Amino acid sequence: MNVRRLIPATAALGAVALGLTALTGCSGSDAADGSGGGELDVVASFYPMEFLAEEIGGTHVSVTTLTKPGVEPHDLELSPRQIGSLGDADYILYLKGIQPAVDDAIAQSGAKNTVDAAELTSLEAHGAEVDSPDHASSDEHEEHDGAGLDPHIWLDPVKYAEVAEGVGTSLAKADPAHAADYRANTDRLVEKLNTLNTAYETGLKSTTTRTFLTTHSAFGYLAERYGLTQEGIAGVDPEAEPSPARIKDLQHIAEENGATTVFFETLASDKTAKTLAKDTGLRTDVLDPLEGITDSSKGDDYLQVMESNLGALQKALGAK
């Protein structure tokens, strides 16, 4: 199966057009030295954007990320130096709705050459079942995820491939001298994401249960893609505190659906997950939302960690 075939032609073209609209005022003379003799200075907001920029840009880009390894990206606060770097960048790749501080800094920087990955695919609402005044006000929720839209698109290999296509097209526009290389690099990355998608489809096709519990409701797109049900302890905000009613609901859900594992992540506290697991007799394991790569990550890059996530899901769901 080819990931490209999973993307309706009109939707893909529309997404790319939106990305190119965002990349205003960028030409060969604006990018690097305009003749292909220098690297494009790229600023990425956090790891999933950094990975795309490096894989697609290759040797023609110099990528700086605003979010250092080990920093929880949702709560990132930018230094004055980082804010200043936005105005000097040749190209900025970010995902609106995941990091309010970054969104605000980009809007105030006046930077013209920006690409919002959220405009390169379609966003949906996930995690609404755990939203309540007990752990987040509606204003906080809107600030985080764009009025209820889930920004965690990179955890679905098909949606991530859509974004990769748009990034490749926009980089080619920003730096026409290396357009052929950007297109070739995009093709190679999309093929890798196609292989990953096939592995998930095959590996999760037959399981004992289709329900998994997680502290961070970041896996809505992944669950929808592969016919699973995500039950989040908290909402899309990993630091949100669940209500007692939600904890009680999860205990019933786990029992009724044969859930075996409560997943937590590497960049946020595992306290709630371990408490719930102890109360219900469930196991705990890591399901990495891939918001950053650290020494404790189960892999060196996006593809390796996604493969590790697949193995964790197969074990938890009783894959046959």
C-alpha positions in Angstrom: 0.0 0.0 0.0 1.3 3.4 -0.9 0.7 6.3 1.6 0.2 8.6 -1.3 -2.9 6.6 -2.4 -4.4 7.1 1.0 -4.5 10.9 0.5 -7.3 12.1 -1.8 -5.8 14.1 -4.7 -7.9 17.2 -4.1 -7.2 17.2 -0.3 -3.4 16.8 -0.9 -3.3 19.6 -3.4 -5.4 21.8 -1.1 -3.1 21.1 1.8 0.0 21.9 -0.2 -1.6 25.1 -1.4 -2.3 26.2 2.1 1.3 25.5 3.1 2.6 27.6 0.2 0.2 30.4 1.1 1.8 30.4 4.6 5.3 30.5 3.0 4.9 34.1 1.8 7.6 36.3 0.6 10.1 33.5 0.3 12.2 33.2 -2.9 15.6 32.0 -3.9 17.1 35.4 -3.0 15.5 35.2 0.4 16.8 31.7 1.1 20.4 31.3 2.0 22.4 33.1 -0.7 19.8 32.5 -3.5 22.2 30.6 -5.7 22.4 27.3 -3.8 25.8 28.0 -2.3 24.7 28.1 1.3 22.6 26.2 3.7 19.0 27.3 4.4 18.7 28.5 8.0 15.7 26.5 9.3 14.0 26.9 12.7 11.8 24.0 13.9 9.5 24.3 16.8 9.9 20.9 18.3 11.1 17.4 17.5 8.5 16.2 15.0 9.1 19.3 12.9 12.8 19.0 13.3 12.8 15.5 12.0 10.9 16.5 8.9 13.2 19.4 8.2 16.3 17.3 8.6 15.0 14.3 6.6 13.7 16.4 3.7 16.3 19.3 3.8 19.3 16.9 4.0 22.6 18.6 3.4 21.0 21.8 2.2 19.6 23.0 5.5 20.9 23.9 9.0 18.2 23.1 11.5 17.8 24.6 14.9 15.0 23.5 17.2 13.3 25.7 19.8 12.6 22.8 22.1 15.7 21.2 23.7 15.7 17.4 24.3 14.0 16.6 27.6 11.8 19.7 27.7 8.1 19.2 27.7 7.1 21.1 24.5 3.6 22.1 25.7 5.0 24.2 28.5 8.0 25.7 26.5 8.9 29.3 27.3 11.2 31.0 24.8 14.3 33.0 25.6 14.8 36.4 24.1 17.6 34.9 22.0 15.2 32.3 20.6 12.6 34.8 19.8 15.2 36.9 18.0 16.3 34.0 15.9 12.8 33.7 14.4 13.3 37.0 12.6 16.6 35.9 11.1 15.5 32.4 9.9 15.2 31.6 6.2 12.4 29.1 7.0 10.3 28.3 10.1 8.4 25.0 10.5 6.0 24.8 13.4 2.7 23.2 14.4 0.2 25.7 15.6 -1.8 24.6 18.6 0.8 22.5 20.3 3.0 25.3 21.8 1.2 28.6 22.7 4.5 30.4 23.4 5.9 29.5 19.9 2.6 30.5 18.2 2.7 33.9 19.9 6.4 34.5 19.2 6.0 33.7 15.5 3.0 35.9 15.2 4.8 38.8 16.8 8.1 38.3 15.0 6.8 39.4 11.7 8.6 36.4 10.1 7.3 35.9 6.6 8.8 32.5 5.6 6.7 30.3 7.9 5.0 26.9 7.4 2.3 25.7 9.8 2.2 21.9 9.6 -1.4 22.1 10.8 -2.4 23.6 7.5 -0.9 20.7 5.5 -3.4 18.1 6.7 -6.8 18.1 8.4 -7.2 18.3 12.2 -9.9 16.6 14.2 -11.2 16.7 17.8 -10.0 13.9 20.1 -9.9 13.5 23.8 -13.2 15.4 24.5 -14.4 12.7 26.8 -11.9 13.7 29.5 -12.3 17.5 29.2 -13.9 18.9 32.4 -13.6 21.9 34.7 -12.0 19.5 37.2 -8.7 19.6 35.3 -8.8 22.4 32.7 -10.9 25.4 31.9 -12.3 25.9 28.5 -10.0 28.8 27.9 -7.0 26.7 28.7 -8.2 24.0 26.5 -8.7 26.3 23.5 -5.3 27.9 24.0 -3.7 24.5 23.9 -5.3 22.7 21.1 -7.1 25.2 18.9 -10.7 25.2 20.2 -10.9 21.5 20.6 -8.8 20.3 17.6 -6.1 17.7 18.4 -2.7 18.8 17.1 -0.9 15.4 17.5 -1.0 14.6 13.8 2.6 13.2 13.6 1.5 10.0 15.5 -0.5 8.9 12.5 2.0 7.9 9.8 -0.4 8.7 7.0 -1.1 12.3 8.2 2.6 12.8 8.9 3.2 11.8 5.3 0.7 14.4 4.1 2.7 17.0 6.1 6.0 15.7 4.7 4.6 16.2 1.2 3.7 19.8 2.0 7.1 20.5 3.7 8.9 19.1 0.7 7.0 21.4 -1.7 7.5 24.5 0.4 11.2 23.8 0.8 11.5 23.5 -2.9 9.8 26.9 -3.3 12.1 28.4 -0.7 15.2 27.1 -2.2 14.6 26.4 -6.0 18.3 25.5 -6.6 17.9 22.3 -4.6 14.3 21.5 -5.5 15.1 18.2 -7.1 16.9 17.0 -3.9 14.0 18.1 -1.7 11.6 16.2 -3.9 13.8 13.1 -3.8 14.2 13.3 0.0 10.5 13.7 0.4 9.8 10.6 -1.7 12.2 8.5 0.4 10.6 9.7 3.7 7.1 9.1 2.5 8.1 5.6 1.5 9.5 5.0 5.0 6.2 6.2 6.5 4.3 4.0 4.1 6.3 1.0 5.4 5.6 2.1 9.0 1.9 2.4 8.2 1.8 -1.1 6.8 3.6 -2.5 9.9 0.9 -0.9 12.1 -1.9 -2.2 10.0 -0.6 -5.7 10.0 0.6 -5.7 13.6 -2.6 -4.4 15.0 -5.1 -6.2 12.7 -6.0 -9.0 15.2 -5.8 -8.3 19.0 -7.6 -9.5 22.1 -8.7 -6.0 23.0 -8.9 -2.8 21.0 -8.8 -0.4 24.0 -5.7 1.1 25.6 -5.4 3.6 28.6 -2.9 6.4 28.5 -2.0 9.4 30.7 -1.8 11.7 27.6 -4.5 11.7 25.0 -2.1 12.2 22.2 -2.9 9.0 20.3 -6.4 9.9 18.9 -5.2 9.9 15.3 -3.3 6.7 15.7 -6.2 5.0 17.4 -8.6 6.2 14.6 -6.3 5.0 11.9 -5.9 1.5 13.2 -9.4 0.9 14.7 -8.4 1.3 18.3 -10.0 3.1 21.3 -7.9 5.5 23.3 -9.0 6.1 26.8 -7.1 9.0 28.3 -6.5 9.7 32.0 -6.1 13.3 31.1 -6.9 15.2 28.0 -4.5 16.4 25.3 -2.6 18.3 28.0 -0.2 15.8 29.6 0.0 17.7 32.8 -3.8 18.0 33.4 -5.2 16.3 36.5 -8.1 13.9 36.0 -11.2 14.1 38.2 -12.1 11.4 40.6 -15.1 10.6 38.4 -12.8 10.0 35.4 -10.5 7.7 37.4 -13.6 5.6 38.5 -14.8 5.5 34.8 -11.4 4.2 33.7 -11.5 1.4 36.2 -14.8 0.3 34.7 -13.6 0.7 31.2 -10.5 -1.4 31.8 -12.5 -4.2 33.3 -15.2 -4.2 30.6 -12.8 -4.1 27.7 -10.1 -6.3 29.0 -7.4 -3.6 29.1 -4.1 -4.8 30.5 -1.9 -1.8 30.6 -1.8 1.9 31.6 0.6 3.8 29.3 2.7 6.8 30.4 5.3 8.9 28.6 8.9 9.8 29.1 8.6 13.6 29.4 5.7 13.8 31.9 5.1 12.4 35.4 4.1 8.7 35.6 2.5 9.2 39.1 -1.1 9.0 38.0 -0.6 6.1 35.7 1.1 4.0 38.4 -1.6 4.9 40.9 -4.4 3.8 38.5 -2.5 0.7 37.6 -2.0 -0.3 41.2 -5.7 0.3 42.0 -6.8 -1.8 39.0 -4.1 -4.5 38.9 -2.9 -3.4 35.5 0.6 -3.2 34.1 2.4 0.1 33.1 4.4 0.7 30.1 5.7 3.6 27.9 3.8 4.8 24.9 5.9 7.7 23.6 4.1 10.7 22.0 7.4 11.5 20.3 7.5 15.2 21.4 11.2 14.9 22.0 14.1 12.4 21.8 16.2 11.8 24.9 18.6 9.2 26.2 15.6 7.4 27.7 13.7 7.2 24.4 13.3 3.7 23.0 14.9 4.6 19.7 17.2 7.2 18.1 14.6 8.9 15.9 10.9 9.1 14.9 10.8 5.8 13.0 12.6 3.8 15.7 10.4 5.1 18.5 7.2 4.5 16.5 8.4 0.9 15.9 8.9 0.6 19.7 5.4 2.0 20.3 4.0 -0.6 17.9 5.6 -3.4 20.0 4.2 -1.9 23.2 0.7 -1.7 21.8 0.9 -5.2 20.4 1.9 -6.5 23.9 -0.8 -4.5 25.7 -3.6 -5.3 23.3 -2.7 -9.0 22.9 -1.8 -9.0 19.2 -2.2 -12.4 17.6 
